[in-house]
Amino acid sequence: MRKINWPIWLEGLVSWTVMFLALIGACSVCEHTRRHPAPTVILAQTPLPAPLRAFDLVSQHGWASWYGKPFDGRKTASGVIYDMGGYSVAHKTIRLGTFVVIQNMRNDRWCVAIVNDRGPYVEGRDWDVSAAVAKRLGMERRGVVPVKVRIIDEY
């Protein structure tokens, strides 16, 4: 087999490219490059699929508000750092780590989130949702909306 004589500059370019790509790949998995791990969730819109209706353990009706910037980066009751871009909710009594389907009763939009904090501590409100959940539910401008919440998985 005949050996190909590559120009020296091309060999150097290939070497540097491979090292650069390896460095980028290594940095993308470094823990310090990620701000906070967000819980894995199912995102969807209306209508609520039959499998989620079938595993409905408990349903509650109440009022939800949302919280964002002032709490972003602070530790929640579960010990997880609050990420306003994550799909999380706060409730006074439901066990931390429970997955719920929260549905806006005004427009029927919904999403799945995890209970990782306690609250809200304002009279007349039953749930606090992260800014991402509020946006998904279409409630970021209104602030407080009636919701139906289904517990779908308890730890």
MIDOSE-1310 file (N, C-alpha, C; in nm, 2 decimals, decimal comma, always signed):
residues 155
mrki	+0,08/-0,12/+0,00/+0,00/+0,00/+0,00/+0,09/+0,12/+0,00; +0,05/+0,22/-0,08/+0,13/+0,34/-0,09/+0,09/+0,44/+0,01; +0,19/+0,50/+0,08/+0,17/+0,60/+0,18/+0,14/+0,74/+0,12; +0,04/+0,81/+0,17/+0,01/+0,94/+0,12/+0,10/+1,04/+0,19
nwpi	+0,16/+1,13/+0,12/+0,24/+1,23/+0,19/+0,16/+1,36/+0,20; +0,10/+1,38/+0,32/+0,02/+1,50/+0,34/+0,11/+1,62/+0,37; +0,07/+1,74/+0,34/+0,15/+1,86/+0,37/+0,16/+1,87/+0,53; +0,27/+1,92/+0,58/+0,29/+1,93/+0,72/+0,18/+2,02/+0,79
wleg	+0,14/+2,12/+0,72/+0,04/+2,21/+0,78/-0,09/+2,15/+0,79; -0,13/+2,05/+0,70/-0,25/+1,98/+0,71/-0,25/+1,88/+0,83; -0,14/+1,82/+0,85/-0,13/+1,73/+0,97/-0,15/+1,81/+1,10; -0,09/+1,92/+1,10/-0,10/+2,01/+1,22/-0,24/+2,06/+1,24
lvsw	-0,31/+2,09/+1,13/-0,45/+2,14/+1,14/-0,54/+2,03/+1,19; -0,52/+1,91/+1,14/-0,60/+1,80/+1,18/-0,58/+1,77/+1,33; -0,45/+1,77/+1,38/-0,42/+1,75/+1,52/-0,49/+1,85/+1,61; -0,48/+1,98/+1,57/-0,54/+2,08/+1,65/-0,69/+2,07/+1,65
tvmf	-0,75/+2,04/+1,54/-0,89/+2,03/+1,53/-0,94/+1,91/+1,62; -0,87/+1,80/+1,62/-0,91/+1,69/+1,70/-0,90/+1,73/+1,85; -0,79/+1,79/+1,89/-0,77/+1,84/+2,03/-0,88/+1,94/+2,07; -0,91/+2,03/+1,98/-1,02/+2,13/+2,01/-1,15/+2,06/+2,03
lali	-1,19/+1,97/+1,94/-1,32/+1,90/+1,95/-1,32/+1,82/+2,08; -1,21/+1,75/+2,12/-1,20/+1,68/+2,24/-1,22/+1,77/+2,36; -1,16/+1,89/+2,36/-1,18/+1,98/+2,47/-1,32/+2,03/+2,48; -1,39/+2,06/+2,37/-1,53/+2,10/+2,37/-1,61/+1,99/+2,43
gacs	-1,59/+1,87/+2,39/-1,67/+1,76/+2,44/-1,65/+1,74/+2,58; -1,53/+1,75/+2,63/-1,50/+1,74/+2,78/-1,57/+1,85/+2,86; -1,57/+1,97/+2,81/-1,63/+2,08/+2,88/-1,78/+2,07/+2,88; -1,84/+2,01/+2,78/-1,98/+2,00/+2,78/-2,04/+1,91/+2,88
vceh	-1,96/+1,82/+2,93/-2,00/+1,72/+3,04/-1,95/+1,76/+3,18; -1,88/+1,87/+3,19/-1,83/+1,91/+3,32/-1,95/+1,96/+3,40; -1,95/+1,93/+3,53/-2,06/+1,96/+3,62/-2,06/+2,11/+3,64; -1,94/+2,18/+3,64/-1,94/+2,32/+3,67/-2,00/+2,41/+3,56
trrh	-2,01/+2,35/+3,44/-2,06/+2,43/+3,33/-2,22/+2,44/+3,33; -2,28/+2,35/+3,40/-2,43/+2,35/+3,41/-2,46/+2,43/+3,54; -2,56/+2,51/+3,53/-2,60/+2,59/+3,64/-2,67/+2,51/+3,75; -2,78/+2,45/+3,71/-2,86/+2,36/+3,80/-2,92/+2,25/+3,72
papt	-2,91/+2,13/+3,77/-2,98/+2,03/+3,69/-3,13/+2,04/+3,71; -3,20/+2,04/+3,60/-3,35/+2,06/+3,60/-3,41/+1,92/+3,60; -3,52/+1,90/+3,66/-3,59/+1,77/+3,66/-3,63/+1,74/+3,52; -3,63/+1,61/+3,49/-3,68/+1,56/+3,36/-3,83/+1,56/+3,37
vila	-3,89/+1,63/+3,27/-4,04/+1,64/+3,27/-4,10/+1,61/+3,14; -4,23/+1,58/+3,14/-4,30/+1,57/+3,01/-4,37/+1,70/+2,99; -4,36/+1,76/+2,87/-4,42/+1,88/+2,84/-4,53/+1,86/+2,73; -4,64/+1,91/+2,75/-4,75/+1,89/+2,65/-4,85/+2,00/+2,66
qtpl	-4,95/+1,99/+2,58/-5,06/+2,09/+2,58/-5,19/+2,01/+2,58; -5,30/+2,08/+2,57/-5,43/+2,02/+2,57/-5,44/+1,92/+2,45; -5,51/+1,81/+2,46/-5,58/+1,76/+2,58/-5,49/+1,67/+2,66; -5,53/+1,65/+2,79/-5,45/+1,56/+2,87/-5,46/+1,42/+2,83
papl	-5,35/+1,35/+2,80/-5,35/+1,21/+2,75/-5,41/+1,11/+2,84; -5,47/+1,01/+2,79/-5,54/+0,90/+2,87/-5,44/+0,84/+2,97; -5,32/+0,81/+2,94/-5,23/+0,75/+3,04/-5,22/+0,83/+3,16; -5,21/+0,96/+3,15/-5,20/+1,05/+3,27/-5,33/+1,05/+3,35
rafd	-5,44/+1,04/+3,28/-5,57/+1,04/+3,35/-5,59/+0,91/+3,42; -5,53/+0,80/+3,36/-5,54/+0,67/+3,42/-5,47/+0,65/+3,55; -5,35/+0,72/+3,56/-5,27/+0,71/+3,68/-5,29/+0,83/+3,78; -5,40/+0,89/+3,77/-5,44/+1,00/+3,86/-5,46/+0,94/+4,00
lvsq	-5,38/+0,98/+4,09/-5,39/+0,93/+4,23/-5,48/+1,02/+4,31; -5,46/+1,15/+4,30/-5,54/+1,25/+4,38/-5,55/+1,37/+4,29; -5,67/+1,43/+4,29/-5,69/+1,56/+4,22/-5,72/+1,67/+4,32; -5,67/+1,79/+4,30/-5,70/+1,90/+4,39/-5,73/+2,02/+4,30
hgwa	-5,82/+2,11/+4,35/-5,84/+2,24/+4,28/-5,79/+2,35/+4,38; -5,74/+2,45/+4,32/-5,69/+2,56/+4,40/-5,64/+2,68/+4,31; -5,57/+2,77/+4,38/-5,52/+2,88/+4,31/-5,37/+2,88/+4,31; -5,31/+2,91/+4,19/-5,16/+2,91/+4,18/-5,11/+3,04/+4,14
swyg	-5,00/+3,07/+4,20/-4,92/+3,19/+4,16/-4,78/+3,15/+4,12; -4,70/+3,24/+4,07/-4,57/+3,20/+4,03/-4,46/+3,28/+4,09; -4,34/+3,23/+4,11/-4,23/+3,30/+4,16/-4,11/+3,28/+4,08; -4,03/+3,39/+4,07/-3,92/+3,39/+3,97/-3,79/+3,44/+4,02
kpfd	-3,75/+3,56/+3,97/-3,62/+3,62/+3,98/-3,56/+3,63/+4,12; -3,64/+3,68/+4,22/-3,58/+3,70/+4,35/-3,54/+3,57/+4,42; -3,60/+3,45/+4,38/-3,57/+3,33/+4,44/-3,47/+3,24/+4,36; -3,45/+3,28/+4,24/-3,36/+3,21/+4,15/-3,22/+3,19/+4,21
grkt	-3,18/+3,06/+4,21/-3,04/+3,03/+4,27/-3,04/+3,00/+4,42; -3,16/+3,02/+4,48/-3,16/+2,99/+4,63/-3,20/+2,84/+4,65; -3,17/+2,80/+4,76/-3,20/+2,66/+4,80/-3,34/+2,64/+4,83; -3,41/+2,54/+4,78/-3,55/+2,51/+4,81/-3,56/+2,42/+4,93
asgv	-3,68/+2,39/+4,98/-3,70/+2,30/+5,09/-3,64/+2,16/+5,07; -3,64/+2,12/+4,95/-3,59/+1,98/+4,92/-3,43/+1,98/+4,91; -3,37/+2,10/+4,92/-3,23/+2,11/+4,91/-3,18/+2,13/+4,77; -3,26/+2,13/+4,67/-3,23/+2,16/+4,53/-3,22/+2,31/+4,51
iydm	-3,14/+2,35/+4,43/-3,13/+2,50/+4,40/-3,25/+2,53/+4,31; -3,32/+2,64/+4,34/-3,44/+2,68/+4,26/-3,39/+2,74/+4,13; -3,44/+2,68/+4,02/-3,41/+2,73/+3,89/-3,54/+2,78/+3,82; -3,56/+2,91/+3,80/-3,68/+2,96/+3,75/-3,71/+2,90/+3,61
ggys	-3,61/+2,85/+3,54/-3,63/+2,79/+3,41/-3,67/+2,64/+3,42; -3,67/+2,58/+3,54/-3,70/+2,44/+3,56/-3,85/+2,43/+3,58; -3,90/+2,30/+3,57/-4,04/+2,27/+3,59/-4,06/+2,22/+3,73; -4,08/+2,31/+3,83/-4,10/+2,28/+3,97/-4,22/+2,36/+4,02
vahk	-4,28/+2,30/+4,13/-4,39/+2,37/+4,20/-4,36/+2,36/+4,35; -4,43/+2,45/+4,43/-4,42/+2,45/+4,57/-4,56/+2,43/+4,63; -4,57/+2,34/+4,73/-4,70/+2,32/+4,80/-4,67/+2,30/+4,95; -4,77/+2,33/+5,03/-4,74/+2,33/+5,18/-4,73/+2,19/+5,23
tirl	-4,80/+2,09/+5,18/-4,81/+1,96/+5,24/-4,77/+1,84/+5,16; -4,78/+1,85/+5,03/-4,75/+1,73/+4,94/-4,60/+1,70/+4,95; -4,58/+1,57/+4,96/-4,44/+1,52/+4,98/-4,35/+1,57/+4,87; -4,23/+1,62/+4,91/-4,13/+1,67/+4,82/-4,08/+1,55/+4,73
gtfv	-4,06/+1,58/+4,60/-4,02/+1,48/+4,51/-4,14/+1,42/+4,43; -4,26/+1,46/+4,46/-4,38/+1,41/+4,40/-4,40/+1,48/+4,26; -4,43/+1,40/+4,16/-4,46/+1,46/+4,03/-4,61/+1,48/+4,02; -4,64/+1,60/+3,96/-4,78/+1,64/+3,95/-4,81/+1,69/+3,80
viqn	-4,93/+1,68/+3,76/-4,98/+1,75/+3,64/-5,05/+1,87/+3,69; -5,01/+1,98/+3,65/-5,08/+2,11/+3,69/-5,15/+2,17/+3,57; -5,27/+2,20/+3,58/-5,35/+2,24/+3,46/-5,42/+2,38/+3,49; -5,40/+2,47/+3,41/-5,47/+2,60/+3,42/-5,61/+2,58/+3,38
mrnd	-5,71/+2,61/+3,47/-5,85/+2,59/+3,44/-5,91/+2,69/+3,35; -5,84/+2,80/+3,32/-5,89/+2,91/+3,23/-5,87/+2,87/+3,09; -5,75/+2,81/+3,06/-5,72/+2,78/+2,92/-5,69/+2,63/+2,89; -5,70/+2,55/+2,99/-5,67/+2,40/+2,98/-5,53/+2,37/+2,95
rwcv	-5,44/+2,46/+2,95/-5,30/+2,43/+2,93/-5,24/+2,36/+3,05; -5,15/+2,27/+3,03/-5,09/+2,19/+3,14/-4,95/+2,15/+3,12; -4,88/+2,11/+3,23/-4,75/+2,05/+3,22/-4,72/+1,96/+3,34; -4,62/+1,88/+3,33/-4,58/+1,80/+3,45/-4,46/+1,87/+3,52
aivn	-4,47/+1,87/+3,65/-4,36/+1,93/+3,73/-4,34/+1,85/+3,85; -4,23/+1,89/+3,93/-4,20/+1,82/+4,05/-4,21/+1,91/+4,17; -4,27/+1,86/+4,28/-4,28/+1,94/+4,40/-4,14/+1,94/+4,47; -4,08/+2,05/+4,48/-3,95/+2,06/+4,54/-3,93/+2,17/+4,64
drgp	-4,05/+2,24/+4,68/-4,04/+2,35/+4,77/-4,17/+2,36/+4,85; -4,16/+2,44/+4,96/-4,28/+2,46/+5,04/-4,33/+2,60/+5,01; -4,46/+2,62/+5,03/-4,53/+2,75/+5,00/-4,65/+2,72/+4,93; -4,72/+2,82/+4,88/-4,70/+2,96/+4,90/-4,74/+3,01/+5,04
yveg	-4,69/+3,12/+5,08/-4,73/+3,17/+5,21/-4,81/+3,30/+5,20; -4,90/+3,30/+5,10/-4,99/+3,41/+5,08/-5,13/+3,35/+5,09; -5,22/+3,41/+5,17/-5,35/+3,36/+5,19/-5,43/+3,35/+5,06; -5,50/+3,24/+5,05/-5,58/+3,22/+4,93/-5,51/+3,15/+4,81
rdwd	-5,38/+3,12/+4,83/-5,30/+3,05/+4,72/-5,26/+2,92/+4,77; -5,27/+2,82/+4,68/-5,24/+2,68/+4,72/-5,11/+2,63/+4,66; -5,07/+2,69/+4,55/-4,95/+2,64/+4,47/-4,87/+2,76/+4,43; -4,74/+2,74/+4,43/-4,64/+2,84/+4,37/-4,57/+2,76/+4,26
vsaa	-4,57/+2,81/+4,14/-4,51/+2,74/+4,03/-4,39/+2,82/+3,98; -4,29/+2,76/+3,92/-4,17/+2,83/+3,87/-4,21/+2,91/+3,75; -4,13/+3,00/+3,71/-4,15/+3,09/+3,59/-4,18/+3,01/+3,47; -4,10/+2,90/+3,45/-4,12/+2,81/+3,33/-4,25/+2,75/+3,33
vakr	-4,30/+2,70/+3,44/-4,43/+2,64/+3,45/-4,54/+2,75/+3,42; -4,52/+2,87/+3,48/-4,62/+2,98/+3,46/-4,63/+3,01/+3,31; -4,51/+3,01/+3,24/-4,51/+3,04/+3,10/-4,58/+2,93/+3,02; -4,56/+2,81/+3,06/-4,62/+2,69/+2,99/-4,77/+2,69/+3,01
lgme	-4,81/+2,74/+3,13/-4,96/+2,74/+3,16/-5,02/+2,87/+3,10; -4,94/+2,96/+3,06/-5,00/+3,09/+3,00/-5,05/+3,18/+3,11; -4,98/+3,18/+3,23/-5,03/+3,26/+3,34/-4,93/+3,36/+3,39; -4,82/+3,38/+3,31/-4,72/+3,48/+3,35/-4,77/+3,62/+3,36
rrgv	-4,86/+3,66/+3,28/-4,91/+3,80/+3,29/-5,02/+3,81/+3,39; -5,10/+3,71/+3,40/-5,21/+3,72/+3,50/-5,17/+3,71/+3,64; -5,07/+3,62/+3,67/-5,01/+3,61/+3,80/-5,07/+3,50/+3,89; -5,20/+3,50/+3,90/-5,27/+3,40/+3,98/-5,39/+3,35/+3,90
vpvk	-5,40/+3,21/+3,89/-5,50/+3,15/+3,82/-5,56/+3,03/+3,89; -5,68/+2,99/+3,86/-5,73/+2,86/+3,92/-5,67/+2,74/+3,85; -5,63/+2,64/+3,92/-5,57/+2,53/+3,87/-5,63/+2,40/+3,92; -5,61/+2,29/+3,84/-5,64/+2,16/+3,89/-5,51/+2,08/+3,89
vrii	-5,48/+2,01/+4,00/-5,35/+1,94/+4,01/-5,38/+1,80/+4,03; -5,31/+1,71/+3,96/-5,32/+1,57/+3,97/-5,18/+1,51/+4,02; -5,18/+1,44/+4,12/-5,06/+1,37/+4,16/-5,05/+1,25/+4,08; -4,93/+1,23/+4,01/-4,92/+1,12/+3,92/-4,81/+1,02/+3,97
dey	-4,72/+1,07/+4,06/-4,61/+0,98/+4,11/-4,57/+1,03/+4,24; -4,57/+0,95/+4,34/-4,52/+0,99/+4,48/-4,40/+0,90/+4,51; -4,30/+0,97/+4,58/-4,19/+0,89/+4,62/-4,22/+0,82/+4,75
